[in-house]
């Protein structure tokens, strides 16, 4: 939600077009870059497994 808002705002304002390599400010998340196929990633995905699942409170 938060990152999507900043990405959409940058697109609407013409600051980015969605091409790979473009970057934009995403508030407290810092500067984010557009990757292949117009994808913007927040960060690496979190992997849950039996060794770390107890570290998370759902």
PDBQT receptor file of N, H, CA, C and O in Angstrom, charges set to zero:
ATOM      1  N   UNK A   1       0.779  -1.182   0.000  1.00  0.00    +0.000 N 
ATOM      2  CA  UNK A   1       0.000   0.000   0.000  1.00  0.00    +0.000 C 
ATOM      3  C   UNK A   1       0.834   1.266   0.000  1.00  0.00    +0.000 C 
ATOM      4  O   UNK A   1       0.662   2.114  -0.876  1.00  0.00    +0.000 OA
ATOM      5  N   UNK A   2       1.730   1.415   0.957  1.00  0.00    +0.000 N 
ATOM      6  H   UNK A   2       1.870   0.726   1.669  1.00  0.00    +0.000 HD
ATOM      7  CA  UNK A   2       2.528   2.637   1.102  1.00  0.00    +0.000 C 
ATOM      8  C   UNK A   2       3.418   2.841  -0.116  1.00  0.00    +0.000 C 
ATOM      9  O   UNK A   2       3.444   3.931  -0.686  1.00  0.00    +0.000 OA
ATOM     10  N   UNK A   3       4.144   1.806  -0.519  1.00  0.00    +0.000 N 
ATOM     11  H   UNK A   3       4.123   0.920  -0.055  1.00  0.00    +0.000 HD
ATOM     12  CA  UNK A   3       5.018   1.910  -1.691  1.00  0.00    +0.000 C 
ATOM     13  C   UNK A   3       4.199   2.074  -2.961  1.00  0.00    +0.000 C 
ATOM     14  O   UNK A   3       4.581   2.841  -3.845  1.00  0.00    +0.000 OA
ATOM     15  N   UNK A   4       3.092   1.376  -3.065  1.00  0.00    +0.000 N 
ATOM     16  H   UNK A   4       2.782   0.753  -2.347  1.00  0.00    +0.000 HD
ATOM     17  CA  UNK A   4       2.228   1.492  -4.246  1.00  0.00    +0.000 C 
ATOM     18  C   UNK A   4       1.723   2.923  -4.404  1.00  0.00    +0.000 C 
ATOM     19  O   UNK A   4       1.640   3.433  -5.521  1.00  0.00    +0.000 OA
ATOM     20  N   UNK A   5       1.389   3.562  -3.303  1.00  0.00    +0.000 N 
ATOM     21  H   UNK A   5       1.456   3.148  -2.395  1.00  0.00    +0.000 HD
ATOM     22  CA  UNK A   5       0.947   4.961  -3.347  1.00  0.00    +0.000 C 
ATOM     23  C   UNK A   5       2.026   5.840  -3.975  1.00  0.00    +0.000 C 
ATOM     24  O   UNK A   5       1.741   6.611  -4.890  1.00  0.00    +0.000 OA
ATOM     25  N   UNK A   6       3.256   5.729  -3.492  1.00  0.00    +0.000 N 
ATOM     26  H   UNK A   6       3.488   5.103  -2.748  1.00  0.00    +0.000 HD
ATOM     27  CA  UNK A   6       4.335   6.571  -4.003  1.00  0.00    +0.000 C 
ATOM     28  C   UNK A   6       4.657   6.253  -5.461  1.00  0.00    +0.000 C 
ATOM     29  O   UNK A   6       4.954   7.159  -6.238  1.00  0.00    +0.000 OA
ATOM     30  N   UNK A   7       4.601   4.984  -5.837  1.00  0.00    +0.000 N 
ATOM     31  H   UNK A   7       4.359   4.247  -5.206  1.00  0.00    +0.000 HD
ATOM     32  CA  UNK A   7       4.837   4.613  -7.236  1.00  0.00    +0.000 C 
ATOM     33  C   UNK A   7       3.746   5.193  -8.131  1.00  0.00    +0.000 C 
ATOM     34  O   UNK A   7       4.040   5.747  -9.191  1.00  0.00    +0.000 OA
ATOM     35  N   UNK A   8       2.501   5.069  -7.714  1.00  0.00    +0.000 N 
ATOM     36  H   UNK A   8       2.262   4.619  -6.853  1.00  0.00    +0.000 HD
ATOM     37  CA  UNK A   8       1.383   5.606  -8.498  1.00  0.00    +0.000 C 
ATOM     38  C   UNK A   8       1.467   7.125  -8.599  1.00  0.00    +0.000 C 
ATOM     39  O   UNK A   8       1.241   7.688  -9.670  1.00  0.00    +0.000 OA
ATOM     40  N   UNK A   9       1.788   7.786  -7.500  1.00  0.00    +0.000 N 
ATOM     41  H   UNK A   9       1.971   7.328  -6.630  1.00  0.00    +0.000 HD
ATOM     42  CA  UNK A   9       1.905   9.246  -7.509  1.00  0.00    +0.000 C 
ATOM     43  C   UNK A   9       3.012   9.692  -8.459  1.00  0.00    +0.000 C 
ATOM     44  O   UNK A   9       2.839  10.656  -9.204  1.00  0.00    +0.000 OA
ATOM     45  N   UNK A  10       4.149   8.994  -8.437  1.00  0.00    +0.000 N 
ATOM     46  H   UNK A  10       4.289   8.211  -7.831  1.00  0.00    +0.000 HD
ATOM     47  CA  UNK A  10       5.254   9.341  -9.336  1.00  0.00    +0.000 C 
ATOM     48  C   UNK A  10       4.847   9.152 -10.796  1.00  0.00    +0.000 C 
ATOM     49  O   UNK A  10       5.223   9.952 -11.653  1.00  0.00    +0.000 OA
ATOM     50  N   UNK A  11       4.086   8.105 -11.081  1.00  0.00    +0.000 N 
ATOM     51  H   UNK A  11       3.781   7.455 -10.385  1.00  0.00    +0.000 HD
ATOM     52  CA  UNK A  11       3.590   7.882 -12.445  1.00  0.00    +0.000 C 
ATOM     53  C   UNK A  11       2.638   8.996 -12.866  1.00  0.00    +0.000 C 
ATOM     54  O   UNK A  11       2.784   9.561 -13.950  1.00  0.00    +0.000 OA
ATOM     55  N   UNK A  12       1.675   9.311 -12.026  1.00  0.00    +0.000 N 
ATOM     56  H   UNK A  12       1.557   8.853 -11.146  1.00  0.00    +0.000 HD
ATOM     57  CA  UNK A  12       0.675  10.336 -12.343  1.00  0.00    +0.000 C 
ATOM     58  C   UNK A  12       1.322  11.707 -12.528  1.00  0.00    +0.000 C 
ATOM     59  O   UNK A  12       0.919  12.480 -13.397  1.00  0.00    +0.000 OA
ATOM     60  N   UNK A  13       2.326  12.000 -11.707  1.00  0.00    +0.000 N 
ATOM     61  H   UNK A  13       2.654  11.372 -11.001  1.00  0.00    +0.000 HD
ATOM     62  CA  UNK A  13       2.998  13.297 -11.773  1.00  0.00    +0.000 C 
ATOM     63  C   UNK A  13       4.021  13.373 -12.900  1.00  0.00    +0.000 C 
ATOM     64  O   UNK A  13       4.616  14.427 -13.129  1.00  0.00    +0.000 OA
ATOM     65  N   UNK A  14       4.230  12.259 -13.608  1.00  0.00    +0.000 N 
ATOM     66  H   UNK A  14       3.747  11.403 -13.422  1.00  0.00    +0.000 HD
ATOM     67  CA  UNK A  14       5.173  12.248 -14.719  1.00  0.00    +0.000 C 
ATOM     68  C   UNK A  14       6.630  12.169 -14.304  1.00  0.00    +0.000 C 
ATOM     69  O   UNK A  14       7.523  12.409 -15.116  1.00  0.00    +0.000 OA
ATOM     70  N   UNK A  15       6.879  11.831 -13.036  1.00  0.00    +0.000 N 
ATOM     71  H   UNK A  15       6.153  11.635 -12.376  1.00  0.00    +0.000 HD
ATOM     72  CA  UNK A  15       8.254  11.719 -12.551  1.00  0.00    +0.000 C 
ATOM     73  C   UNK A  15       8.914  10.441 -13.045  1.00  0.00    +0.000 C 
ATOM     74  O   UNK A  15      10.132  10.395 -13.218  1.00  0.00    +0.000 OA
ATOM     75  N   UNK A  16       8.117   9.405 -13.272  1.00  0.00    +0.000 N 
ATOM     76  H   UNK A  16       7.128   9.443 -13.131  1.00  0.00    +0.000 HD
ATOM     77  CA  UNK A  16       8.589   8.151 -13.857  1.00  0.00    +0.000 C 
ATOM     78  C   UNK A  16       7.570   7.712 -14.904  1.00  0.00    +0.000 C 
ATOM     79  O   UNK A  16       6.414   8.134 -14.895  1.00  0.00    +0.000 OA
ATOM     80  N   UNK A  17       8.037   6.851 -15.806  1.00  0.00    +0.000 N 
ATOM     81  H   UNK A  17       8.976   6.508 -15.813  1.00  0.00    +0.000 HD
ATOM     82  CA  UNK A  17       7.126   6.308 -16.823  1.00  0.00    +0.000 C 
ATOM     83  C   UNK A  17       6.954   4.802 -16.683  1.00  0.00    +0.000 C 
ATOM     84  O   UNK A  17       6.143   4.189 -17.376  1.00  0.00    +0.000 OA
ATOM     85  N   UNK A  18       7.736   4.211 -15.768  1.00  0.00    +0.000 N 
ATOM     86  H   UNK A  18       8.395   4.709 -15.204  1.00  0.00    +0.000 HD
ATOM     87  CA  UNK A  18       7.677   2.768 -15.572  1.00  0.00    +0.000 C 
ATOM     88  C   UNK A  18       8.798   2.023 -16.263  1.00  0.00    +0.000 C 
ATOM     89  O   UNK A  18       8.824   0.792 -16.261  1.00  0.00    +0.000 OA
ATOM     90  N   UNK A  19       9.730   2.765 -16.859  1.00  0.00    +0.000 N 
ATOM     91  H   UNK A  19       9.709   3.764 -16.860  1.00  0.00    +0.000 HD
ATOM     92  CA  UNK A  19      10.850   2.120 -17.543  1.00  0.00    +0.000 C 
ATOM     93  C   UNK A  19      11.903   1.671 -16.531  1.00  0.00    +0.000 C 
ATOM     94  O   UNK A  19      12.138   2.331 -15.519  1.00  0.00    +0.000 OA
ATOM     95  N   UNK A  20      12.524   0.546 -16.826  1.00  0.00    +0.000 N 
ATOM     96  H   UNK A  20      12.333   0.010 -17.648  1.00  0.00    +0.000 HD
ATOM     97  CA  UNK A  20      13.562  -0.006 -15.961  1.00  0.00    +0.000 C 
ATOM     98  C   UNK A  20      14.672   1.022 -15.749  1.00  0.00    +0.000 C 
ATOM     99  O   UNK A  20      15.114   1.682 -16.689  1.00  0.00    +0.000 OA
ATOM    100  N   UNK A  21      15.110   1.143 -14.499  1.00  0.00    +0.000 N 
ATOM    101  H   UNK A  21      14.751   0.607 -13.736  1.00  0.00    +0.000 HD
ATOM    102  CA  UNK A  21      16.205   2.038 -14.149  1.00  0.00    +0.000 C 
ATOM    103  C   UNK A  21      15.769   3.384 -13.604  1.00  0.00    +0.000 C 
ATOM    104  O   UNK A  21      16.576   4.093 -13.001  1.00  0.00    +0.000 OA
ATOM    105  N   UNK A  22      14.511   3.754 -13.801  1.00  0.00    +0.000 N 
ATOM    106  H   UNK A  22      13.856   3.178 -14.290  1.00  0.00    +0.000 HD
ATOM    107  CA  UNK A  22      14.023   5.013 -13.244  1.00  0.00    +0.000 C 
ATOM    108  C   UNK A  22      13.922   4.880 -11.725  1.00  0.00    +0.000 C 
ATOM    109  O   UNK A  22      13.772   3.775 -11.205  1.00  0.00    +0.000 OA
ATOM    110  N   UNK A  23      14.003   6.000 -11.020  1.00  0.00    +0.000 N 
ATOM    111  H   UNK A  23      14.124   6.898 -11.443  1.00  0.00    +0.000 HD
ATOM    112  CA  UNK A  23      13.875   5.957  -9.564  1.00  0.00    +0.000 C 
ATOM    113  C   UNK A  23      12.974   7.090  -9.099  1.00  0.00    +0.000 C 
ATOM    114  O   UNK A  23      12.765   8.076  -9.807  1.00  0.00    +0.000 OA
ATOM    115  N   UNK A  24      12.446   6.925  -7.889  1.00  0.00    +0.000 N 
ATOM    116  H   UNK A  24      12.616   6.124  -7.314  1.00  0.00    +0.000 HD
ATOM    117  CA  UNK A  24      11.542   7.908  -7.310  1.00  0.00    +0.000 C 
ATOM    118  C   UNK A  24      11.638   7.840  -5.797  1.00  0.00    +0.000 C 
ATOM    119  O   UNK A  24      12.050   6.828  -5.230  1.00  0.00    +0.000 OA
ATOM    120  N   UNK A  25      11.251   8.932  -5.150  1.00  0.00    +0.000 N 
ATOM    121  H   UNK A  25      10.916   9.754  -5.610  1.00  0.00    +0.000 HD
ATOM    122  CA  UNK A  25      11.240   8.992  -3.695  1.00  0.00    +0.000 C 
ATOM    123  C   UNK A  25       9.982   8.311  -3.177  1.00  0.00    +0.000 C 
ATOM    124  O   UNK A  25       8.882   8.567  -3.667  1.00  0.00    +0.000 OA
ATOM    125  N   UNK A  26      10.150   7.439  -2.182  1.00  0.00    +0.000 N 
ATOM    126  H   UNK A  26      11.043   7.231  -1.784  1.00  0.00    +0.000 HD
ATOM    127  CA  UNK A  26       9.025   6.708  -1.597  1.00  0.00    +0.000 C 
ATOM    128  C   UNK A  26       8.902   7.017  -0.107  1.00  0.00    +0.000 C 
ATOM    129  O   UNK A  26       8.765   6.108   0.711  1.00  0.00    +0.000 OA
ATOM    130  N   UNK A  27       8.952   8.289   0.236  1.00  0.00    +0.000 N 
ATOM    131  H   UNK A  27       9.064   9.027  -0.429  1.00  0.00    +0.000 HD
ATOM    132  CA  UNK A  27       8.783   8.699   1.630  1.00  0.00    +0.000 C 
ATOM    133  C   UNK A  27       9.816   8.080   2.553  1.00  0.00    +0.000 C 
ATOM    134  O   UNK A  27      11.012   8.113   2.263  1.00  0.00    +0.000 OA
ATOM    135  N   UNK A  28       9.360   7.513   3.667  1.00  0.00    +0.000 N 
ATOM    136  H   UNK A  28       8.388   7.486   3.903  1.00  0.00    +0.000 HD
ATOM    137  CA  UNK A  28      10.273   6.933   4.654  1.00  0.00    +0.000 C 
ATOM    138  C   UNK A  28      10.965   5.669   4.158  1.00  0.00    +0.000 C 
ATOM    139  O   UNK A  28      11.889   5.178   4.807  1.00  0.00    +0.000 OA
ATOM    140  N   UNK A  29      10.530   5.134   3.012  1.00  0.00    +0.000 N 
ATOM    141  H   UNK A  29       9.780   5.533   2.485  1.00  0.00    +0.000 HD
ATOM    142  CA  UNK A  29      11.179   3.951   2.432  1.00  0.00    +0.000 C 
ATOM    143  C   UNK A  29      12.427   4.328   1.643  1.00  0.00    +0.000 C 
ATOM    144  O   UNK A  29      13.198   3.455   1.243  1.00  0.00    +0.000 OA
ATOM    145  N   UNK A  30      12.628   5.617   1.419  1.00  0.00    +0.000 N 
ATOM    146  H   UNK A  30      12.001   6.326   1.744  1.00  0.00    +0.000 HD
ATOM    147  CA  UNK A  30      13.783   6.081   0.666  1.00  0.00    +0.000 C 
ATOM    148  C   UNK A  30      13.522   6.076  -0.829  1.00  0.00    +0.000 C 
ATOM    149  O   UNK A  30      12.375   6.143  -1.273  1.00  0.00    +0.000 OA
ATOM    150  N   UNK A  31      14.591   5.998  -1.595  1.00  0.00    +0.000 N 
ATOM    151  H   UNK A  31      15.522   5.944  -1.235  1.00  0.00    +0.000 HD
ATOM    152  CA  UNK A  31      14.490   5.996  -3.048  1.00  0.00    +0.000 C 
ATOM    153  C   UNK A  31      14.333   4.567  -3.542  1.00  0.00    +0.000 C 
ATOM    154  O   UNK A  31      15.074   3.673  -3.131  1.00  0.00    +0.000 OA
ATOM    155  N   UNK A  32      13.372   4.359  -4.418  1.00  0.00    +0.000 N 
ATOM    156  H   UNK A  32      12.770   5.085  -4.751  1.00  0.00    +0.000 HD
ATOM    157  CA  UNK A  32      13.128   3.040  -4.998  1.00  0.00    +0.000 C 
ATOM    158  C   UNK A  32      13.330   3.122  -6.497  1.00  0.00    +0.000 C 
ATOM    159  O   UNK A  32      13.123   4.172  -7.105  1.00  0.00    +0.000 OA
ATOM    160  N   UNK A  33      13.735   2.009  -7.091  1.00  0.00    +0.000 N 
ATOM    161  H   UNK A  33      13.902   1.156  -6.597  1.00  0.00    +0.000 HD
ATOM    162  CA  UNK A  33      13.984   1.943  -8.527  1.00  0.00    +0.000 C 
ATOM    163  C   UNK A  33      13.004   1.012  -9.208  1.00  0.00    +0.000 C 
ATOM    164  O   UNK A  33      12.527   0.038  -8.627  1.00  0.00    +0.000 OA
ATOM    165  N   UNK A  34      12.719   1.340 -10.454  1.00  0.00    +0.000 N 
ATOM    166  H   UNK A  34      13.107   2.132 -10.926  1.00  0.00    +0.000 HD
ATOM    167  CA  UNK A  34      11.866   0.497 -11.278  1.00  0.00    +0.000 C 
ATOM    168  C   UNK A  34      12.745  -0.592 -11.878  1.00  0.00    +0.000 C 
ATOM    169  O   UNK A  34      13.794  -0.308 -12.456  1.00  0.00    +0.000 OA
ATOM    170  N   UNK A  35      12.310  -1.830 -11.736  1.00  0.00    +0.000 N 
ATOM    171  H   UNK A  35      11.457  -2.060 -11.267  1.00  0.00    +0.000 HD
ATOM    172  CA  UNK A  35      13.049  -2.961 -12.271  1.00  0.00    +0.000 C 
ATOM    173  C   UNK A  35      12.488  -3.423 -13.601  1.00  0.00    +0.000 C 
ATOM    174  O   UNK A  35      11.729  -2.707 -14.255  1.00  0.00    +0.000 OA
ATOM    175  N   UNK A  36      12.867  -4.621 -13.989  1.00  0.00    +0.000 N 
ATOM    176  H   UNK A  36      13.483  -5.202 -13.458  1.00  0.00    +0.000 HD
ATOM    177  CA  UNK A  36      12.403  -5.211 -15.244  1.00  0.00    +0.000 C 
ATOM    178  C   UNK A  36      10.882  -5.301 -15.260  1.00  0.00    +0.000 C 
ATOM    179  O   UNK A  36      10.259  -5.580 -14.236  1.00  0.00    +0.000 OA
ATOM    180  N   UNK A  37      10.303  -5.069 -16.403  1.00  0.00    +0.000 N 
ATOM    181  H   UNK A  37      10.810  -4.842 -17.235  1.00  0.00    +0.000 HD
ATOM    182  CA  UNK A  37       8.848  -5.148 -16.604  1.00  0.00    +0.000 C 
ATOM    183  C   UNK A  37       8.065  -4.171 -15.734  1.00  0.00    +0.000 C 
ATOM    184  O   UNK A  37       6.893  -4.408 -15.444  1.00  0.00    +0.000 OA
ATOM    185  N   UNK A  38       8.700  -3.069 -15.312  1.00  0.00    +0.000 N 
ATOM    186  H   UNK A  38       9.653  -2.876 -15.548  1.00  0.00    +0.000 HD
ATOM    187  CA  UNK A  38       8.004  -2.055 -14.526  1.00  0.00    +0.000 C 
ATOM    188  C   UNK A  38       7.755  -2.426 -13.081  1.00  0.00    +0.000 C 
ATOM    189  O   UNK A  38       6.930  -1.798 -12.418  1.00  0.00    +0.000 OA
ATOM    190  N   UNK A  39       8.451  -3.432 -12.577  1.00  0.00    +0.000 N 
ATOM    191  H   UNK A  39       9.122  -3.942 -13.116  1.00  0.00    +0.000 HD
ATOM    192  CA  UNK A  39       8.240  -3.916 -11.209  1.00  0.00    +0.000 C 
ATOM    193  C   UNK A  39       9.062  -3.089 -10.219  1.00  0.00    +0.000 C 
ATOM    194  O   UNK A  39      10.237  -2.807 -10.454  1.00  0.00    +0.000 OA
ATOM    195  N   UNK A  40       8.430  -2.707  -9.113  1.00  0.00    +0.000 N 
ATOM    196  H   UNK A  40       7.475  -2.936  -8.922  1.00  0.00    +0.000 HD
ATOM    197  CA  UNK A  40       9.111  -2.024  -8.013  1.00  0.00    +0.000 C 
ATOM    198  C   UNK A  40       8.983  -2.923  -6.793  1.00  0.00    +0.000 C 
ATOM    199  O   UNK A  40       7.874  -3.245  -6.364  1.00  0.00    +0.000 OA
ATOM    200  N   UNK A  41      10.113  -3.324  -6.238  1.00  0.00    +0.000 N 
ATOM    201  H   UNK A  41      11.013  -3.062  -6.586  1.00  0.00    +0.000 HD
ATOM    202  CA  UNK A  41      10.107  -4.228  -5.089  1.00  0.00    +0.000 C 
ATOM    203  C   UNK A  41      10.371  -3.464  -3.800  1.00  0.00    +0.000 C 
ATOM    204  O   UNK A  41      11.223  -2.577  -3.754  1.00  0.00    +0.000 OA
ATOM    205  N   UNK A  42       9.639  -3.816  -2.766  1.00  0.00    +0.000 N 
ATOM    206  H   UNK A  42       8.948  -4.538  -2.803  1.00  0.00    +0.000 HD
ATOM    207  CA  UNK A  42       9.845  -3.226  -1.448  1.00  0.00    +0.000 C 
ATOM    208  C   UNK A  42      11.148  -3.743  -0.841  1.00  0.00    +0.000 C 
ATOM    209  O   UNK A  42      11.883  -2.985  -0.207  1.00  0.00    +0.000 OA
ATOM    210  N   UNK A  43      11.431  -5.010  -1.029  1.00  0.00    +0.000 N 
ATOM    211  H   UNK A  43      10.834  -5.626  -1.544  1.00  0.00    +0.000 HD
ATOM    212  CA  UNK A  43      12.635  -5.632  -0.491  1.00  0.00    +0.000 C 
ATOM    213  C   UNK A  43      12.571  -7.123  -0.733  1.00  0.00    +0.000 C 
ATOM    214  O   UNK A  43      11.657  -7.619  -1.391  1.00  0.00    +0.000 OA
ATOM    215  N   UNK A  44      13.524  -7.817  -0.210  1.00  0.00    +0.000 N 
ATOM    216  H   UNK A  44      14.266  -7.414   0.325  1.00  0.00    +0.000 HD
ATOM    217  CA  UNK A  44      13.538  -9.270  -0.359  1.00  0.00    +0.000 C 
ATOM    218  C   UNK A  44      12.360  -9.882   0.388  1.00  0.00    +0.000 C 
ATOM    219  O   UNK A  44      11.979  -9.392   1.451  1.00  0.00    +0.000 OA
ATOM    220  N   UNK A  45      11.784 -10.941  -0.152  1.00  0.00    +0.000 N 
ATOM    221  H   UNK A  45      12.094 -11.339  -1.016  1.00  0.00    +0.000 HD
ATOM    222  CA  UNK A  45      10.668 -11.582   0.548  1.00  0.00    +0.000 C 
ATOM    223  C   UNK A  45      11.138 -12.266   1.833  1.00  0.00    +0.000 C 
ATOM    224  O   UNK A  45      12.282 -12.712   1.925  1.00  0.00    +0.000 OA
ATOM    225  N   UNK A  46      10.262 -12.341   2.803  1.00  0.00    +0.000 N 
ATOM    226  H   UNK A  46       9.333 -11.978   2.728  1.00  0.00    +0.000 HD
ATOM    227  CA  UNK A  46      10.556 -13.036   4.049  1.00  0.00    +0.000 C 
ATOM    228  C   UNK A  46      10.231 -14.510   3.870  1.00  0.00    +0.000 C 
ATOM    229  O   UNK A  46       9.147 -14.868   3.408  1.00  0.00    +0.000 OA
ATOM    230  N   UNK A  47      11.171 -15.352   4.235  1.00  0.00    +0.000 N 
ATOM    231  H   UNK A  47      12.051 -15.062   4.610  1.00  0.00    +0.000 HD
ATOM    232  CA  UNK A  47      10.973 -16.793   4.134  1.00  0.00    +0.000 C 
ATOM    233  C   UNK A  47      10.630 -17.343   5.512  1.00  0.00    +0.000 C 
ATOM    234  O   UNK A  47      11.364 -17.140   6.480  1.00  0.00    +0.000 OA
ATOM    235  N   UNK A  48       9.514 -18.034   5.582  1.00  0.00    +0.000 N 
ATOM    236  H   UNK A  48       8.918 -18.199   4.796  1.00  0.00    +0.000 HD
ATOM    237  CA  UNK A  48       9.101 -18.678   6.825  1.00  0.00    +0.000 C 
ATOM    238  C   UNK A  48       9.411 -20.162   6.728  1.00  0.00    +0.000 C 
ATOM    239  O   UNK A  48       9.094 -20.809   5.730  1.00  0.00    +0.000 OA
ATOM    240  N   UNK A  49      10.033 -20.698   7.771  1.00  0.00    +0.000 N 
ATOM    241  H   UNK A  49      10.290 -20.173   8.582  1.00  0.00    +0.000 HD
ATOM    242  CA  UNK A  49      10.271 -22.138   7.831  1.00  0.00    +0.000 C 
ATOM    243  C   UNK A  49      10.226 -22.578   9.293  1.00  0.00    +0.000 C 
ATOM    244  O   UNK A  49      10.041 -21.754  10.190  1.00  0.00    +0.000 OA
ATOM    245  N   UNK A  50      10.396 -23.866   9.526  1.00  0.00    +0.000 N 
ATOM    246  H   UNK A  50      10.547 -24.535   8.798  1.00  0.00    +0.000 HD
ATOM    247  CA  UNK A  50      10.272 -24.369  10.896  1.00  0.00    +0.000 C 
ATOM    248  C   UNK A  50      11.354 -23.813  11.822  1.00  0.00    +0.000 C 
ATOM    249  O   UNK A  50      11.185 -23.829  13.041  1.00  0.00    +0.000 OA
ATOM    250  N   UNK A  51      12.447 -23.328  11.269  1.00  0.00    +0.000 N 
ATOM    251  H   UNK A  51      12.584 -23.315  10.279  1.00  0.00    +0.000 HD
ATOM    252  CA  UNK A  51      13.519 -22.782  12.091  1.00  0.00    +0.000 C 
ATOM    253  C   UNK A  51      13.306 -21.346  12.538  1.00  0.00    +0.000 C 
ATOM    254  O   UNK A  51      13.947 -20.896  13.488  1.00  0.00    +0.000 OA
ATOM    255  N   UNK A  52      12.411 -20.612  11.867  1.00  0.00    +0.000 N 
ATOM    256  H   UNK A  52      11.891 -20.978  11.095  1.00  0.00    +0.000 HD
ATOM    257  CA  UNK A  52      12.232 -19.212  12.241  1.00  0.00    +0.000 C 
ATOM    258  C   UNK A  52      10.774 -18.800  12.483  1.00  0.00    +0.000 C 
ATOM    259  O   UNK A  52      10.524 -17.662  12.879  1.00  0.00    +0.000 OA
ATOM    260  N   UNK A  53       9.837 -19.671  12.262  1.00  0.00    +0.000 N 
ATOM    261  H   UNK A  53      10.040 -20.596  11.940  1.00  0.00    +0.000 HD
ATOM    262  CA  UNK A  53       8.423 -19.306  12.360  1.00  0.00    +0.000 C 
ATOM    263  C   UNK A  53       8.047 -18.786  13.748  1.00  0.00    +0.000 C 
ATOM    264  O   UNK A  53       7.148 -17.953  13.869  1.00  0.00    +0.000 OA
ATOM    265  N   UNK A  54       8.719 -19.264  14.793  1.00  0.00    +0.000 N 
ATOM    266  H   UNK A  54       9.449 -19.940  14.695  1.00  0.00    +0.000 HD
ATOM    267  CA  UNK A  54       8.414 -18.818  16.155  1.00  0.00    +0.000 C 
ATOM    268  C   UNK A  54       8.874 -17.381  16.421  1.00  0.00    +0.000 C 
ATOM    269  O   UNK A  54       8.512 -16.802  17.446  1.00  0.00    +0.000 OA
ATOM    270  N   UNK A  55       9.657 -16.804  15.524  1.00  0.00    +0.000 N 
ATOM    271  H   UNK A  55       9.951 -17.274  14.692  1.00  0.00    +0.000 HD
ATOM    272  CA  UNK A  55      10.129 -15.430  15.682  1.00  0.00    +0.000 C 
ATOM    273  C   UNK A  55       9.087 -14.406  15.235  1.00  0.00    +0.000 C 
ATOM    274  O   UNK A  55       9.280 -13.205  15.424  1.00  0.00    +0.000 OA
ATOM    275  N   UNK A  56       7.998 -14.868  14.650  1.00  0.00    +0.000 N 
ATOM    276  H   UNK A  56       7.841 -15.844  14.497  1.00  0.00    +0.000 HD
ATOM    277  CA  UNK A  56       6.984 -13.973  14.101  1.00  0.00    +0.000 C 
ATOM    278  C   UNK A  56       5.692 -14.077  14.894  1.00  0.00    +0.000 C 
ATOM    279  O   UNK A  56       5.288 -15.168  15.299  1.00  0.00    +0.000 OA
ATOM    280  N   UNK A  57       5.047 -12.940  15.114  1.00  0.00    +0.000 N 
ATOM    281  H   UNK A  57       5.375 -12.055  14.785  1.00  0.00    +0.000 HD
ATOM    282  CA  UNK A  57       3.802 -12.890  15.858  1.00  0.00    +0.000 C 
ATOM    283  C   UNK A  57       2.695 -12.471  14.903  1.00  0.00    +0.000 C 
ATOM    284  O   UNK A  57       2.614 -11.305  14.517  1.00  0.00    +0.000 OA
ATOM    285  N   UNK A  58       1.844 -13.413  14.521  1.00  0.00    +0.000 N 
ATOM    286  H   UNK A  58       1.910 -14.360  14.834  1.00  0.00    +0.000 HD
ATOM    287  CA  UNK A  58       0.781 -13.123  13.556  1.00  0.00    +0.000 C 
ATOM    288  C   UNK A  58      -0.499 -12.789  14.268  1.00  0.00    +0.000 C 
ATOM    289  O   UNK A  58      -1.511 -12.515  13.622  1.00  0.00    +0.000 OA
TER     290      UNK A  58
